[in-house]
Amino acid sequence: MTFLLVVHALLALALVAVILLQKSEGGGLTGGGSAGGLVSARGAADLLSRMTAILATLFIVSSLGLAWLAGHSNRPQTIDTTLAREAAPVGPLGAPTAPASGGAPIAPALPTPGAGSGAAAPATPAPDAPPVQN
């Protein structure tokens, strides 16, 4: 696959180079042969037109081939389930639910919507808790 990608890139570069070498006189790929051969300017233009047609055909064929290879080579044969595991159940606002042993559910850390004016009341420490220093 890598080899075909490199060949495809080289074809693209060669196609761009051959197109840029041509004169912009219009009527590309429609001219016929001339008696002068490659010596005249017209013969060089015919050679560039033929090279453009050949390179364009090769570029399209390689594009179709790469598309076919990409579609047929990346199909998985089996599904890997080694990393599959069940997610822990979560309660409202993303708080974890109670353990299966029957304990009390853990309260969410975020304030509930609609509780007062939207500002959370400052928490008061328990009477036997040490004072908090900032």
C-alpha positions as a Markdown table, in Angstrom:
| # | Residue | x | y | z |
|---|---|---|---|---|
| 1 | Met | 0.0 | 0.0 | 0.0 |
| 2 | Thr | 2.8 | 2.4 | 0.8 |
| 3 | Phe | 4.5 | 1.7 | -2.5 |
| 4 | Leu | 1.3 | 2.4 | -4.4 |
| 5 | Leu | 0.9 | 5.7 | -2.5 |
| 6 | Val | 4.5 | 6.7 | -3.4 |
| 7 | Val | 3.8 | 5.9 | -7.1 |
| 8 | His | 0.6 | 7.8 | -7.0 |
| 9 | Ala | 2.3 | 10.9 | -5.5 |
| 10 | Leu | 5.0 | 10.7 | -8.2 |
| 11 | Leu | 2.3 | 10.4 | -10.9 |
| 12 | Ala | 0.6 | 13.5 | -9.5 |
| 13 | Leu | 3.9 | 15.5 | -9.5 |
| 14 | Ala | 4.7 | 14.4 | -13.1 |
| 15 | Leu | 1.2 | 15.3 | -14.3 |
| 16 | Val | 1.5 | 18.8 | -12.7 |
| 17 | Ala | 4.9 | 19.3 | -14.3 |
| 18 | Val | 3.8 | 18.2 | -17.7 |
| 19 | Ile | 0.7 | 20.4 | -17.6 |
| 20 | Leu | 2.8 | 23.4 | -16.5 |
| 21 | Leu | 5.2 | 22.9 | -19.4 |
| 22 | Gln | 2.5 | 23.3 | -22.0 |
| 23 | Lys | 1.6 | 26.5 | -23.6 |
| 24 | Ser | -1.8 | 27.9 | -22.8 |
| 25 | Glu | -3.0 | 28.1 | -26.3 |
| 26 | Gly | -6.2 | 26.1 | -25.8 |
| 27 | Gly | -7.4 | 23.0 | -27.6 |
| 28 | Gly | -5.3 | 20.7 | -25.5 |
| 29 | Leu | -5.4 | 16.9 | -26.4 |
| 30 | Thr | -7.1 | 17.6 | -29.7 |
| 31 | Gly | -4.2 | 18.2 | -32.0 |
| 32 | Gly | -3.0 | 15.7 | -34.5 |
| 33 | Gly | 0.5 | 14.6 | -35.5 |
| 34 | Ser | 2.8 | 16.7 | -37.6 |
| 35 | Ala | 5.4 | 15.8 | -40.3 |
| 36 | Gly | 8.1 | 17.7 | -38.4 |
| 37 | Gly | 8.4 | 15.1 | -35.6 |
| 38 | Leu | 9.9 | 16.2 | -32.3 |
| 39 | Val | 12.1 | 18.8 | -33.8 |
| 40 | Ser | 9.5 | 21.5 | -34.3 |
| 41 | Ala | 7.6 | 23.3 | -31.5 |
| 42 | Arg | 4.4 | 21.6 | -32.7 |
| 43 | Gly | 6.0 | 18.2 | -32.2 |
| 44 | Ala | 7.0 | 19.0 | -28.7 |
| 45 | Ala | 3.5 | 20.2 | -28.0 |
| 46 | Asp | 2.1 | 16.9 | -29.3 |
| 47 | Leu | 4.5 | 15.0 | -27.1 |
| 48 | Leu | 3.4 | 16.9 | -24.0 |
| 49 | Ser | -0.2 | 16.4 | -24.9 |
| 50 | Arg | 0.3 | 12.6 | -25.2 |
| 51 | Met | 2.3 | 12.5 | -22.0 |
| 52 | Thr | -0.6 | 14.4 | -20.3 |
| 53 | Ala | -3.1 | 11.9 | -21.5 |
| 54 | Ile | -0.9 | 8.9 | -20.4 |
| 55 | Leu | -0.1 | 10.4 | -17.0 |
| 56 | Ala | -3.8 | 11.3 | -16.4 |
| 57 | Thr | -4.9 | 7.8 | -17.3 |
| 58 | Leu | -2.3 | 6.3 | -15.0 |
| 59 | Phe | -3.3 | 8.7 | -12.2 |
| 60 | Ile | -7.0 | 7.8 | -12.5 |
| 61 | Val | -6.2 | 4.1 | -12.6 |
| 62 | Ser | -4.0 | 4.3 | -9.5 |
| 63 | Ser | -6.6 | 6.4 | -7.7 |
| 64 | Leu | -9.3 | 3.7 | -8.4 |
| 65 | Gly | -6.8 | 1.0 | -7.4 |
| 66 | Leu | -6.0 | 2.7 | -4.1 |
| 67 | Ala | -9.6 | 3.3 | -3.3 |
| 68 | Trp | -10.4 | -0.4 | -3.9 |
| 69 | Leu | -7.5 | -1.5 | -1.8 |
| 70 | Ala | -8.5 | 0.8 | 1.0 |
| 71 | Gly | -12.0 | -0.5 | 1.0 |
| 72 | His | -11.1 | -4.2 | 1.0 |
| 73 | Ser | -7.9 | -4.4 | 3.1 |
| 74 | Asn | -9.2 | -2.7 | 6.3 |
| 75 | Arg | -12.1 | -5.0 | 7.1 |
| 76 | Pro | -11.7 | -6.6 | 10.5 |
| 77 | Gln | -12.0 | -10.4 | 10.5 |
| 78 | Thr | -13.1 | -10.6 | 14.1 |
| 79 | Ile | -14.2 | -8.2 | 16.7 |
| 80 | Asp | -11.8 | -7.7 | 19.6 |
| 81 | Thr | -13.6 | -7.8 | 22.9 |
| 82 | Thr | -10.6 | -7.9 | 25.2 |
| 83 | Leu | -11.2 | -4.3 | 26.3 |
| 84 | Ala | -15.0 | -4.6 | 26.7 |
| 85 | Arg | -16.3 | -3.9 | 30.2 |
| 86 | Glu | -19.4 | -2.6 | 31.7 |
| 87 | Ala | -19.6 | 1.0 | 32.8 |
| 88 | Ala | -20.4 | 1.8 | 36.4 |
| 89 | Pro | -24.0 | 3.0 | 36.8 |
| 90 | Val | -24.4 | 6.7 | 37.5 |
| 91 | Gly | -27.2 | 8.6 | 39.1 |
| 92 | Pro | -28.5 | 12.1 | 38.4 |
| 93 | Leu | -25.8 | 14.8 | 37.7 |
| 94 | Gly | -23.2 | 12.1 | 37.2 |
| 95 | Ala | -23.1 | 11.0 | 40.9 |
| 96 | Pro | -22.3 | 7.4 | 41.4 |
| 97 | Thr | -25.1 | 5.2 | 42.7 |
| 98 | Ala | -25.2 | 3.2 | 45.9 |
| 99 | Pro | -23.1 | 0.1 | 46.1 |
| 100 | Ala | -24.8 | -3.2 | 45.6 |
| 101 | Ser | -24.5 | -4.0 | 49.4 |
| 102 | Gly | -27.4 | -1.6 | 50.2 |
| 103 | Gly | -25.7 | 1.5 | 51.6 |
| 104 | Ala | -27.1 | 5.0 | 51.2 |
| 105 | Pro | -26.6 | 6.7 | 47.9 |
| 106 | Ile | -23.9 | 9.3 | 47.7 |
| 107 | Ala | -25.2 | 12.8 | 47.3 |
| 108 | Pro | -24.1 | 14.8 | 44.3 |
| 109 | Ala | -21.4 | 17.4 | 44.8 |
| 110 | Leu | -23.2 | 20.0 | 42.7 |
| 111 | Pro | -26.1 | 22.1 | 44.1 |
| 112 | Thr | -29.5 | 21.0 | 42.8 |
| 113 | Pro | -31.2 | 23.3 | 40.3 |
| 114 | Gly | -33.9 | 25.6 | 41.7 |
| 115 | Ala | -32.5 | 25.5 | 45.3 |
| 116 | Gly | -32.9 | 29.2 | 46.5 |
| 117 | Ser | -31.4 | 32.0 | 44.5 |
| 118 | Gly | -28.8 | 29.9 | 42.8 |
| 119 | Ala | -26.0 | 30.7 | 45.3 |
| 120 | Ala | -25.1 | 27.8 | 47.6 |
| 121 | Ala | -25.3 | 28.5 | 51.3 |
| 122 | Pro | -21.9 | 28.3 | 53.1 |
| 123 | Ala | -21.3 | 25.0 | 54.7 |
| 124 | Thr | -21.0 | 25.0 | 58.5 |
| 125 | Pro | -18.5 | 22.6 | 60.0 |
| 126 | Ala | -19.7 | 19.9 | 62.4 |
| 127 | Pro | -19.3 | 20.9 | 66.1 |
| 128 | Asp | -16.5 | 18.4 | 66.7 |
| 129 | Ala | -14.6 | 19.1 | 63.4 |
| 130 | Pro | -11.4 | 21.1 | 63.6 |
| 131 | Pro | -11.5 | 24.7 | 62.3 |
| 132 | Val | -10.7 | 25.3 | 58.6 |
| 133 | Gln | -7.7 | 27.6 | 57.9 |
| 134 | Asn | -7.4 | 29.4 | 54.6 |
